[in-house]
Amino acid sequence: MKKVVSISIGSSKRDHTVDIELLGEQFHIWREGTDGDMAEAARRLREYDGTVDAFGMGGIDLFLNAADRTYWFRDAKQFRDAVKSTPLLDGSGLKGAVEGDVVRFMQEELGLTVAGKRVLVTSAVDRWGMSMAFADAGCEMTYGDLLYALDVPIMIHTKPALINAVRVMAPIASQLPFSFLYPSEADHTTKVESESKHARLYREADIISGDYKFVRKYMPRDMAGKWIVTNTTTVEDVDFLRSTGAELLITSTPRLEGRTFGTNVIEATLVALDGAKAALAPERYLELLRSTGFAPDVIWLQKG
């Protein structure tokens, strides 16, 4: 049996375990959150190193691939240093071509029209492939990177302006404490600013896309008719979105026994399935996803 564990600096309340079979191989996959404790996350990586087939690193990115450049996070160095033999994946390999493929999936597999839709992307730098795919599909874009990550209430609407902003801000942001950029310890019980002045961004959008914690951050109580394209969601998250009146929830990763795992878990699982010791090429990820039957999870929230 192959073993894949996601060590996350996020909430332990979102921990989950599944046993599944993929292409004739048995997998034991589980998540361990450390509630924001980075030292504990590094300790667990050292403890499991060499005893599992692949690690997912959750709640933090090791690096960002955006605007044709790579930016390494200073806070993530301790996790890279903690692992000597087991491959460590943070999901970045699925955030390019694979997450971009979600937009193709929406159009070709679900028959949805996305051209002309108004799309709010909470942080394009963290979901670059998906962000560019929406833009290339003819959507009217609003990028919230400056607001959601840096609390600067300036929206970006064009690809050239986004690329310029990323190349100026990412080298600086990657050196900041990660907790300043992203609420790693948050979970579905965390209070969100549901009626803040930024709630209008949701009302003006047809599709809200990005990391779920960011997606929920300024979400108003009324989301009637909205489409949410995100990543990890639990049963509680689905129930909450249904209560807001949101119409459609699409997660880029499949739902396994009630919840979707993060991209880091799915990437680690595919690397373990391939028997590799490092990240795979995007084309190989797509091939393995199709071979295993993994596909985006789709829930029409107001039906049934």
C-alpha positions as CSV (number, residue, x, y, z in Angstrom):
1,M,0.0,0.0,0.0
2,K,1.3,3.4,-0.9
3,K,1.1,6.2,1.7
4,V,0.6,9.8,1.1
5,V,0.3,12.4,3.9
6,S,-0.4,16.1,3.7
7,I,1.3,18.0,6.5
8,S,-0.6,21.3,6.7
9,I,-0.1,24.4,8.7
10,G,-3.8,24.9,8.4
11,S,-6.5,23.8,10.9
12,S,-6.5,20.3,12.3
13,K,-10.4,20.5,12.1
14,R,-10.1,19.8,8.4
15,D,-8.1,16.6,8.8
16,H,-9.4,13.7,6.7
17,T,-8.3,10.1,5.8
18,V,-9.2,8.0,2.8
19,D,-8.2,4.6,1.4
20,I,-8.7,4.3,-2.3
21,E,-7.5,2.2,-5.3
22,L,-5.9,3.9,-8.3
23,L,-4.9,1.9,-11.4
24,G,-4.7,-1.3,-9.3
25,E,-2.7,0.2,-6.4
26,Q,-3.9,0.7,-2.9
27,F,-3.4,4.2,-1.4
28,H,-3.7,5.4,2.2
29,I,-4.0,9.2,2.1
30,W,-4.4,11.5,5.1
31,R,-4.0,15.1,6.2
32,E,-2.5,16.4,9.4
33,G,-3.0,20.0,10.3
34,T,-0.9,21.8,12.8
35,D,-3.1,24.9,13.5
36,G,-0.5,27.4,12.3
37,D,2.4,25.8,14.1
38,M,5.2,25.8,11.5
39,A,7.8,24.2,13.8
40,E,5.4,21.3,14.4
41,A,4.8,20.9,10.7
42,A,8.6,20.7,10.1
43,R,8.9,18.2,12.9
44,R,6.3,15.9,11.4
45,L,8.0,16.1,8.0
46,R,11.2,14.9,9.6
47,E,9.3,12.2,11.4
48,Y,7.6,10.8,8.3
49,D,10.5,11.3,5.9
50,G,11.4,8.0,4.3
51,T,8.4,6.2,5.6
52,V,5.8,7.5,3.1
53,D,5.7,7.6,-0.7
54,A,5.0,11.3,-1.0
55,F,4.3,14.4,1.1
56,G,1.8,17.1,0.3
57,M,2.6,20.5,1.9
58,G,-0.6,22.3,2.8
59,G,-1.5,25.7,4.0
60,I,1.6,27.3,2.5
61,D,3.2,27.4,-1.0
62,L,6.8,26.5,-1.3
63,F,7.0,28.8,-4.3
64,L,4.8,30.6,-6.9
65,N,5.0,30.2,-10.6
66,A,3.5,33.4,-12.2
67,A,4.3,35.8,-15.0
68,D,6.9,33.5,-16.3
69,R,8.9,33.6,-13.1
70,T,9.4,31.5,-10.0
71,Y,9.3,33.1,-6.5
72,W,10.4,31.0,-3.5
73,F,8.8,31.8,-0.1
74,R,11.3,32.4,2.7
75,D,9.1,30.8,5.3
76,A,8.9,27.6,3.3
77,K,12.7,26.9,3.4
78,Q,12.4,25.1,6.7
79,F,10.0,22.5,5.2
80,R,12.3,21.9,2.2
81,D,15.2,21.5,4.5
82,A,13.3,19.0,6.7
83,V,12.8,16.5,4.0
84,K,15.7,14.4,2.7
85,S,14.3,11.4,0.8
86,T,10.5,11.7,0.3
87,P,9.2,13.9,-2.5
88,L,7.5,17.1,-1.2
89,L,4.8,18.7,-3.3
90,D,2.7,21.8,-2.6
91,G,0.3,21.6,-5.4
92,S,2.0,24.0,-7.7
93,G,2.4,21.4,-10.4
94,L,-1.4,21.3,-10.7
95,K,-2.0,25.1,-10.6
96,G,-0.7,25.7,-14.1
97,A,-2.0,23.5,-17.0
98,V,-4.1,21.3,-14.8
99,E,-6.1,24.0,-13.1
100,G,-6.3,25.9,-16.3
101,D,-7.9,22.8,-17.8
102,V,-10.9,23.4,-15.4
103,V,-12.0,26.2,-17.7
104,R,-11.9,23.9,-20.7
105,F,-13.8,21.3,-18.6
106,M,-16.5,23.9,-17.8
107,Q,-17.0,24.7,-21.5
108,E,-16.5,21.3,-23.2
109,E,-17.7,18.8,-20.5
110,L,-20.4,20.8,-18.8
111,G,-21.5,22.9,-21.8
112,L,-21.3,26.1,-19.9
113,T,-20.7,29.5,-21.6
114,V,-18.0,31.4,-19.8
115,A,-17.1,34.0,-22.5
116,G,-18.4,37.4,-21.4
117,K,-18.8,36.3,-17.7
118,R,-17.5,38.7,-15.1
119,V,-14.9,36.7,-13.1
120,L,-13.4,37.8,-9.7
121,V,-10.1,36.0,-9.1
122,T,-9.1,36.4,-5.5
123,S,-5.4,35.9,-6.1
124,A,-4.2,35.2,-9.6
125,V,-0.6,34.8,-8.5
126,D,-1.7,31.6,-6.6
127,R,-3.9,30.3,-9.4
128,W,-2.1,31.5,-12.5
129,G,-3.1,28.8,-14.9
130,M,-6.8,29.1,-14.0
131,S,-6.7,32.9,-14.1
132,M,-5.1,33.0,-17.5
133,A,-7.5,30.4,-18.8
134,F,-10.5,32.5,-17.8
135,A,-9.0,35.6,-19.4
136,D,-8.2,33.7,-22.6
137,A,-11.8,32.4,-22.7
138,G,-13.0,36.0,-23.1
139,C,-14.1,36.7,-19.6
140,E,-14.2,40.2,-18.0
141,M,-11.5,39.9,-15.3
142,T,-11.1,41.4,-11.9
143,Y,-7.9,40.3,-10.0
144,G,-7.9,40.8,-6.3
145,D,-4.3,40.0,-5.5
146,L,-3.5,43.3,-3.8
147,L,-6.6,43.3,-1.7
148,Y,-6.7,39.7,-0.5
149,A,-3.0,39.1,0.1
150,L,-1.8,42.6,1.0
151,D,-5.0,44.4,2.1
152,V,-4.5,47.1,-0.5
153,P,-8.0,47.8,-2.0
154,I,-6.9,48.2,-5.6
155,M,-8.4,45.9,-8.2
156,I,-6.5,44.9,-11.4
157,H,-8.4,44.3,-14.6
158,T,-6.0,43.6,-17.4
159,K,-3.3,41.0,-18.0
160,P,-0.4,43.5,-18.6
161,A,-1.3,45.4,-15.4
162,L,-1.4,42.1,-13.5
163,I,2.0,40.9,-14.8
164,N,3.5,44.2,-13.9
165,A,2.1,44.1,-10.4
166,V,3.3,40.5,-9.9
167,R,6.8,41.3,-11.0
168,V,7.0,44.3,-8.6
169,M,5.3,42.8,-5.6
170,A,6.0,39.1,-5.6
171,P,9.8,39.4,-4.9
172,I,8.9,41.4,-1.8
173,A,5.9,39.4,-0.7
174,S,7.8,36.1,-0.9
175,Q,10.1,37.4,1.8
176,L,7.3,38.3,4.2
177,P,6.0,36.0,7.0
178,F,3.5,33.7,5.2
179,S,0.9,34.3,7.9
180,F,0.8,38.0,6.8
181,L,-0.3,36.9,3.3
182,Y,-2.6,33.9,4.0
183,P,-4.8,32.9,7.0
184,S,-3.4,29.3,7.2
185,E,-5.1,28.5,10.5
186,A,-8.6,29.5,9.3
187,D,-11.3,26.9,8.9
188,H,-15.1,26.8,8.3
189,T,-15.8,28.2,11.8
190,T,-13.7,31.3,11.3
191,K,-15.6,34.6,11.3
192,V,-15.6,36.3,7.9
193,E,-16.4,39.8,6.9
194,S,-19.6,38.9,5.2
195,E,-21.0,42.4,4.8
196,S,-17.8,44.4,4.4
197,K,-17.4,47.1,1.9
198,H,-15.7,44.6,-0.4
199,A,-18.9,42.4,-0.6
200,R,-19.8,44.4,-3.7
201,L,-17.0,42.6,-5.6
202,Y,-19.0,39.4,-5.3
203,R,-22.3,41.1,-6.3
204,E,-20.7,42.5,-9.4
205,A,-19.2,39.1,-10.4
206,D,-20.8,36.1,-12.1
207,I,-17.9,33.7,-11.2
208,I,-15.7,33.8,-8.1
209,S,-12.5,31.9,-8.4
210,G,-9.5,31.2,-6.1
211,D,-8.4,29.6,-2.9
212,Y,-11.5,28.9,-0.7
213,K,-10.3,30.8,2.3
214,F,-9.9,33.9,0.1
215,V,-13.2,33.2,-1.7
216,R,-15.1,33.2,1.6
217,K,-13.2,36.1,3.2
218,Y,-15.5,39.0,2.0
219,M,-18.5,36.9,0.8
220,P,-21.9,38.5,1.3
221,R,-24.8,36.5,2.7
222,D,-26.6,36.6,-0.6
223,M,-24.8,34.8,-3.4
224,A,-27.8,33.9,-5.5
225,G,-26.9,32.6,-8.9
226,K,-23.1,32.8,-8.4
227,W,-20.6,30.2,-9.6
228,I,-17.7,29.3,-7.3
229,V,-14.6,27.7,-8.8
230,T,-12.2,26.8,-6.0
231,N,-10.1,24.1,-4.4
232,T,-10.6,22.3,-1.0
233,T,-14.1,22.2,0.4
234,T,-15.6,20.2,3.2
235,V,-19.2,19.1,3.7
236,E,-19.7,22.1,6.0
237,D,-18.4,24.4,3.2
238,V,-20.8,23.0,0.7
239,D,-23.7,23.4,3.1
240,F,-22.6,27.0,3.8
241,L,-22.4,27.9,0.1
242,R,-25.8,26.3,-0.5
243,S,-27.3,28.5,2.2
244,T,-26.1,31.6,0.5
245,G,-28.0,30.7,-2.7
246,A,-24.8,30.1,-4.8
247,E,-25.8,28.1,-7.8
248,L,-22.7,26.1,-8.8
249,L,-19.6,24.8,-7.0
250,I,-16.7,23.5,-9.0
251,T,-13.6,22.3,-7.3
252,S,-10.4,21.6,-9.3
253,T,-9.7,18.4,-7.4
254,P,-12.1,15.4,-7.0
255,R,-14.2,14.8,-3.9
256,L,-13.1,11.8,-1.9
257,E,-15.5,10.5,0.8
258,G,-17.2,13.8,1.3
259,R,-14.5,16.4,0.8
260,T,-12.1,17.6,-1.7
261,F,-8.4,17.4,-0.8
262,G,-6.1,20.3,-1.7
263,T,-4.0,20.3,-4.8
264,N,-1.0,19.4,-2.8
265,V,-2.5,16.1,-1.8
266,I,-3.6,15.2,-5.4
267,E,-0.2,16.2,-6.8
268,A,1.6,14.1,-4.1
269,T,-0.8,11.2,-4.9
270,L,0.0,11.3,-8.6
271,V,3.8,11.5,-8.0
272,A,3.5,8.4,-5.7
273,L,1.4,6.6,-8.3
274,D,4.1,7.4,-11.0
275,G,6.8,6.2,-8.6
276,A,8.6,9.5,-9.1
277,K,11.0,11.3,-6.7
278,A,10.0,14.8,-7.8
279,A,7.3,16.8,-9.5
280,L,6.1,15.6,-12.9
281,A,5.6,17.5,-16.1
282,P,2.2,19.1,-16.5
283,E,1.4,16.8,-19.4
284,R,2.1,13.8,-17.2
285,Y,-0.2,15.1,-14.5
286,L,-3.0,15.5,-17.1
287,E,-2.4,12.0,-18.4
288,L,-2.5,10.5,-14.9
289,L,-5.7,12.5,-14.0
290,R,-7.5,11.1,-17.0
291,S,-6.2,7.6,-16.4
292,T,-7.4,7.5,-12.8
293,G,-10.7,9.2,-13.6
294,F,-9.9,12.2,-11.4
295,A,-11.9,15.2,-12.6
296,P,-13.1,18.4,-11.2
297,D,-16.0,18.0,-8.7
298,V,-19.3,19.6,-9.8
299,I,-22.2,20.4,-7.4
300,W,-25.3,22.2,-8.6
301,L,-26.1,23.6,-5.1
302,Q,-29.7,24.4,-5.5
303,K,-30.8,21.1,-7.1
304,G,-32.0,18.1,-5.2
